[in-house]
Amino acid sequence: MRVLVNAVSARTGGSFAYLANFLPTLSEMGLADEFFVFVPAGRAAAFRNLSPNIHIETEALAEQGESSRFFFDQWTLRGFARQHRVGCIFSTANFGMLWPPAPQVISVRNAAYFSRAYHRHVRKVKGRLAVARVAAQRRMVALSCSSSAVVVTPTEAMRDMLIEWGAAKPGKCMVINHGFDREYFLSMNDTEGRLEDTLARREDEKLLFYPSLYGKHKNFDTLVEAVSHLVRRGRNVRLILTCTISPSVDRYQRRTNELIEKLKMRGHISQYGPVPYQYMPRIYRGCDVVVWPSLAASFGLPLLEAMASRRPIVASGIAANNEVAGNAAVYFDTFEPGDLADKVEQALRGEVRERLVAAGEKRVADFSWRRHVEEFIKVFARLAGKKNG
């Protein structure tokens, strides 16, 4: 069996983290099948030590803007699939080939296209034109789904959103949870000690951690206001971010930056910026509570990272968070900073903290990257067999 994997969008954040787990797990399985994997040129070096049956490919055209990416997906990749006589095509993130020459599996993992809360937020900040852009992207996802034999989502919540919007037919959809390797995650170390200054506590200070890049759907404004609520209540708290909020980038980040200034929260927020993945366990262990306020999510890998690190979680009450974290988190009303502040105070209490940590240790054991990859291999083999049979 030959499988073509389109992962050219896996540059940063969750898309790259997914590929950084999927491919090494696939490599360790000792399969005889061949996999041709298109990745961003800047990320190719990360996959140089995979098994010989996994061929890493790059294409500059795919990284030159939306129109070039569309041309790559629809023409360049199509030609590659025919030339190498692949039996199955796997698109790892939301957009796929239309009318592909081989059965296609598409993984839809961007909940922002299908979140009504996100649409309301975008309209409020940038107006109807921005909402129309999201609608166009959603339509492209729907076309990709209609051209695919199987549509995979990481949670039932994401699947249900697709079906509700009419983007995918129920009979095509299947849920394959993302995986997690607790031992591998905890084995990573910050050997350079780069986090010492950031994680150094002031007297009686409590550290909150939001492990996320900045995104329109990440609900940073509600989080900043919640920190302000806690400070006004006399709580000595500081928020640790693995991103930098840059007002020159776009209207969303400018708005968040202005809110930080208005509420005088600069001294209570440490913006560490994007960090190498091997430093993440150290940050989790150095903080008291992990906050996950996103208003749209399809899975939320940091929820599992927090559980593995034995940290209590405070998350927005959206369906995907409830499905992944279960009783290992306390949930707040997504746009209510006062409620978020209340739940943080709950999670800091000894008995609640112990309950959440214990539940998280049990819950994280339910997720496995090997099981995740095995499920995909079964799908690939079934579809390739249909084509060749």
MOLINZI-V752907 format. One record per helix or strand. SS is the DSSP state (~ for helix, > for strand). FROM is the first residue (numbers start at 1). TO is the last residue. If there is no record, write none. Layout:
ss:SS from:FROM to:TO
ss:SS from:FROM to:TO
//
This chain:
ss:> from:2 to:7
ss:~ from:13 to:28
ss:> from:34 to:39
ss:~ from:41 to:47
ss:> from:54 to:57
ss:~ from:60 to:63
ss:~ from:66 to:83
ss:> from:88 to:91
ss:> from:104 to:107
ss:~ from:111 to:114
ss:~ from:116 to:126
ss:~ from:128 to:146
ss:> from:150 to:153
ss:~ from:156 to:164
ss:~ from:170 to:172
ss:> from:173 to:175
ss:~ from:182 to:187
ss:~ from:196 to:199
ss:> from:206 to:210
ss:~ from:220 to:232
ss:> from:237 to:241
ss:~ from:251 to:262
ss:~ from:266 to:268
ss:> from:269 to:271
ss:~ from:277 to:286
ss:> from:289 to:292
ss:~ from:301 to:308
ss:> from:312 to:316
ss:~ from:319 to:328
ss:> from:329 to:332
ss:~ from:337 to:348
ss:~ from:350 to:364
ss:~ from:369 to:388
//
